[in-house]
Amino acid sequence: NDQIYSEIKRNHISRDGLLRDFCDGSAFNDSALYSVDPNALQLLLFYDDAEVCNPIGSKKSIHKLGFFYFGLGNLAPCYRSRLSVIQLVSIVKSSYLGRYSMNTVLQPFLEDISTLVGT
């Protein structure tokens, strides 16, 4: 999408020294990746729980699902919360996160990201 590409290439760094975004902070400026390529993709990973049954009943938390999704930090903050730019990564039963690690659940996504970085 040309619109998203142009937004990624646009610099969002604050010019007045105020912290307004991730790219204004020291983590961005000190990063080995972003100090070399400030337009590198900034993946913002999020997690949220949802109860698919009545959360008040006796089956509370039995059918709770966890959702991992990501957005692009390169987009202007006013666009980041739009549903059209938020991408689903994984859905997992919340109880599995206690049994397995978050790294195990996200392993396929991390492998895909590693493949993209290598190309």
C-alpha positions as CSV (number, residue, x, y, z in Angstrom):
1,N,0.0,0.0,0.0
2,D,1.6,3.3,-1.2
3,Q,-0.1,5.3,1.6
4,I,1.4,3.1,4.4
5,Y,4.8,3.1,2.7
6,S,4.9,6.9,2.5
7,E,3.9,7.1,6.2
8,I,6.7,4.7,7.1
9,K,9.3,6.8,5.2
10,R,8.0,10.0,6.9
11,N,10.1,10.9,9.9
12,H,8.0,11.2,13.2
13,I,10.9,12.5,15.3
14,S,9.9,15.5,17.4
15,R,11.8,18.6,16.4
16,D,11.3,20.5,19.6
17,G,12.9,18.0,22.0
18,L,9.6,16.9,23.6
19,L,8.9,13.2,24.0
20,R,5.8,12.5,21.9
21,D,6.5,9.1,20.4
22,F,8.8,6.0,20.7
23,C,11.2,7.5,18.2
24,D,11.8,10.5,20.5
25,G,13.2,8.4,23.4
26,S,16.6,7.1,24.2
27,A,15.7,3.4,23.5
28,F,15.1,4.4,19.9
29,N,18.2,6.6,19.6
30,D,20.5,4.1,21.3
31,S,19.2,1.1,19.3
32,A,21.7,-0.6,17.1
33,L,18.9,-1.1,14.5
34,Y,17.3,2.4,14.5
35,S,20.5,4.3,14.8
36,V,21.5,2.8,11.4
37,D,18.1,2.8,9.8
38,P,15.6,5.1,11.4
39,N,12.9,3.9,8.9
40,A,13.2,0.3,9.9
41,L,9.8,-1.3,10.8
42,Q,8.8,-0.7,14.4
43,L,6.5,-3.6,15.4
44,L,4.3,-2.9,18.4
45,L,3.2,-6.2,19.9
46,F,0.0,-6.2,22.1
47,Y,-1.8,-8.8,24.2
48,D,-5.4,-8.8,25.4
49,D,-7.7,-11.3,27.1
50,A,-11.3,-11.9,26.4
51,E,-13.8,-14.1,28.1
52,V,-16.0,-15.9,25.6
53,C,-18.6,-17.1,28.1
54,N,-20.5,-15.3,30.9
55,P,-17.7,-13.8,33.1
56,I,-19.9,-14.0,36.2
57,G,-20.9,-17.6,36.0
58,S,-19.3,-20.7,37.4
59,K,-17.3,-21.3,34.2
60,K,-15.5,-18.1,34.7
61,S,-11.9,-18.1,33.1
62,I,-12.4,-21.6,31.7
63,H,-13.0,-20.3,28.2
64,K,-10.7,-17.2,28.4
65,L,-8.8,-16.5,25.2
66,G,-5.7,-14.4,24.7
67,F,-5.0,-12.4,21.6
68,F,-1.7,-11.2,20.3
69,Y,-1.7,-8.6,17.7
70,F,0.7,-6.0,16.3
71,G,0.7,-2.6,14.7
72,L,3.4,-0.4,13.1
73,G,5.0,2.1,15.2
74,N,6.2,3.9,12.0
75,L,2.7,5.2,11.5
76,A,1.6,8.5,13.0
77,P,-0.1,7.9,16.4
78,C,-3.5,9.0,15.0
79,Y,-3.5,6.0,12.6
80,R,-2.1,3.3,14.9
81,S,-5.4,2.5,16.6
82,R,-7.4,2.0,13.4
83,L,-8.6,-1.6,12.9
84,S,-7.3,-1.5,9.3
85,V,-3.7,-1.3,10.5
86,I,-3.9,-3.7,13.5
87,Q,-2.9,-7.3,12.5
88,L,-3.8,-10.5,14.4
89,V,-0.8,-12.6,15.3
90,S,-2.2,-15.4,17.4
91,I,-5.1,-16.6,19.5
92,V,-4.4,-18.8,22.4
93,K,-6.3,-20.2,25.3
94,S,-5.2,-18.1,28.3
95,S,-4.5,-21.1,30.5
96,Y,-1.8,-22.2,28.0
97,L,0.3,-19.2,28.7
98,G,0.7,-20.4,32.3
99,R,1.5,-23.9,31.1
100,Y,3.8,-22.9,28.2
101,S,5.9,-19.8,27.9
102,M,5.0,-16.8,25.8
103,N,8.0,-17.5,23.6
104,T,6.6,-20.9,22.8
105,V,3.3,-19.4,21.7
106,L,4.9,-16.6,19.7
107,Q,7.6,-18.9,18.1
108,P,6.0,-19.1,14.7
109,F,5.6,-15.3,14.5
110,L,9.2,-14.8,15.7
111,E,10.4,-17.2,13.0
112,D,8.5,-15.3,10.3
113,I,10.0,-12.0,11.5
114,S,13.5,-13.6,11.4
115,T,12.8,-14.7,7.8
116,L,11.8,-11.2,6.8
117,V,14.8,-9.7,8.4
118,G,17.1,-12.1,6.5
119,T,15.6,-11.2,3.1
